[in-house]
Amino acid sequence: MTDAAVVVVGAGPVGLMAAHVLGRNGVETIILERRKPRPGQTACAHPASSGDLRSRAIGIMPPSLELLDGIGLAQEFVAAGVHAATGVVHDEKDELGRLDFRGVHRHFPFVLAIPQWRTESMLAAAIAERPKVEICYDVTVDAVVQDTEGVTLSCRDGSRYRARYAIVCDGARSTLAAAAGLSRGRTTYQARFFIADHRDLTDLADEAHLWFTPSGAVESFPLPGSLRRWIVQLPSGSALPGADDHIDLEGIVESRTRYSLDPAGRTWQSAFAPERSELGRFHQGRLLFAGDAAHTMSPIGGQGMNTGFADAELAATLVAGRLDGRLTAPDAWGYYQRARRQAGRSAARRAWAGMRVGTITGRAGSWVRGRLVSAALRLAAPLLARHFAMMSIPMRHASGRLPRRLTHHGDSHEASE
Ligand SMILES: Cc1cc2nc3c(=O)[nH]c(=O)nc-3n(C[C@H](O)[C@H](O)[C@H](O)COP(=O)(O)OP(=O)(O)OC[C@H]3O[C@@H](n4cnc5c(N)ncnc54)[C@H](O)[C@@H]3O)c2cc1C
């Protein structure tokens, strides 16, 4: 049996953020990750990078850059990503308006574009600088048992880990939430999307572009390494493409935007059917759920990983507060549930609304949308820029800070967990 103060389940972006915040607080932490280590890494080590090359989340918003600053990594990220400071919205013929992110934040006046695999790799590499944090790869947690003193995690390879608390970041299909008997509400939306990263031969530079057309939406974002992300809405009624299905993304992009892409220029592709889900509770005894394990939202709008980062920061700060006796369990866990559910619901509503507006098809609907979007961008562009940069999500926290009312109770009692 291996002991630590905290076990984090899952070395996705959210689990890695949680481990950094715990490490910053001097908390002995083990991260357990079911993916195999990459060649050259030992299974249980301080690795230089992790996982496969899933591009998925590419937008890091200013509030997340504040959190990365709190763990000492903002500069490295800012140097590695593309600074998207402008978003341009079009219909099939004309530009409808622009969003300017330069006014949204004093230090981070842009959305940072960087592929998720790179985010994970940089977070994992920086774990090596945290002497109290260790990552174990190729370890699948199958079960967690709780008692009055802590949690015991049993893994598929027969290993067992013991900790005072576990922060569970095992993703949207969280098997541990299901094993803990927590219910999950889920809504699947009808729209289907295909997504690919491409070698960028356009003149779009570091701007984000959205096309709202009668036959469907196209989104395009800059990426480092002269790449560009393209997301196309598939025709209504399309099934979710499988890995071997051919989707003519380049043809769709050309017909809706007039940009020609080289099909041989794809570097990564995927398809998704957006959905929204939320656990009935974000904590149970000594388990806290964070990131996609706690709640998911449509990837349109780019808020899922950012919401997860904020979950992770708060969960780890509260657990550190429990371990050093500053916080009571009811205060800490009640606050976590309220704050992160409210923030997650707000982000999920925004993601849904953005997707709803963008996916209206047909000439009449598209014409009306074009006039409304154009008016909104003319009248309220600064507000909309703050909205899309997630600056107005409720219950945001400065890194490591908790409301005073949570911390002035003095002694805490573990028995009340
Ligand atoms: C196509 C697409 C595009 C997206 N674009 C954006 C975007 O632009 N911006 C944005 O903010 N979000 C975006 N998202 C959402 C974002 O990818 C997720 O919100 C993010 O990955 C959540 O991180 P996580 O760490 O909670 O979960 P995950 O990334 O799913 O990580 C969970 C980790 O836990 C491990 N694990 C699971 N079970 C176990 C177990 N039993 N034992 C040990 N380890 C386990 C997994 O191997 C995995 O490494 C997108 C998602 C998709 C699908």
The ligand as a Gaussian input file, in Angstrom:
#p B3LYP/6-31G(d) Opt

LIG

0 1
 C      -13.410000      17.836000     -29.761000
 C      -13.307000      18.592000     -28.473000
 C      -12.911000      19.917000     -28.476000
 C      -12.802000      20.611000     -27.272000
 N      -12.427000      21.921000     -27.295000
 C      -12.327000      22.615000     -26.127000
 C      -11.832000      23.975000     -26.090000
 O      -11.488000      24.572000     -27.117000
 N      -11.719000      24.581000     -24.873000
 C      -12.055000      23.944000     -23.693000
 O      -11.926000      24.558000     -22.609000
 N      -12.504000      22.664000     -23.693000
 C      -12.635000      21.976000     -24.868000
 N      -13.024000      20.674000     -24.874000
 C      -13.299000      20.006000     -23.608000
 C      -12.000000      19.530000     -22.949000
 O      -11.284000      18.685000     -23.834000
 C      -12.330000      18.798000     -21.651000
 O      -13.162000      19.656000     -20.881000
 C      -11.082000      18.469000     -20.877000
 O      -10.334000      17.447000     -21.518000
 C      -11.456000      17.953000     -19.476000
 O      -10.284000      17.604000     -18.802000
 P      -10.334000      16.512000     -17.637000
 O       -8.938000      16.463000     -17.111000
 O      -11.466000      16.814000     -16.722000
 O      -10.723000      15.146000     -18.346000
 P       -9.915000      14.308000     -19.437000
 O       -9.160000      15.217000     -20.336000
 O      -10.899000      13.378000     -20.040000
 O       -8.859000      13.504000     -18.573000
 C       -9.247000      12.426000     -17.732000
 C       -8.018000      11.579000     -17.470000
 O       -8.350000      10.575000     -16.509000
 C       -7.794000       9.328000     -16.928000
 N       -8.621000       8.266000     -16.315000
 C       -9.925000       8.001000     -16.572000
 N      -10.374000       6.998000     -15.780000
 C       -9.329000       6.640000     -14.989000
 C       -9.163000       5.664000     -13.965000
 N      -10.178000       4.868000     -13.575000
 N       -7.946000       5.532000     -13.369000
 C       -6.905000       6.335000     -13.739000
 N       -7.013000       7.285000     -14.720000
 C       -8.209000       7.445000     -15.333000
 C       -7.902000       9.383000     -18.449000
 O       -6.988000       8.485000     -19.060000
 C       -7.556000      10.842000     -18.730000
 O       -6.174000      11.051000     -18.903000
 C      -13.126000      19.966000     -26.059000
 C      -13.508000      18.611000     -26.072000
 C      -13.599000      17.938000     -27.256000
 C      -14.031000      16.491000     -27.243000

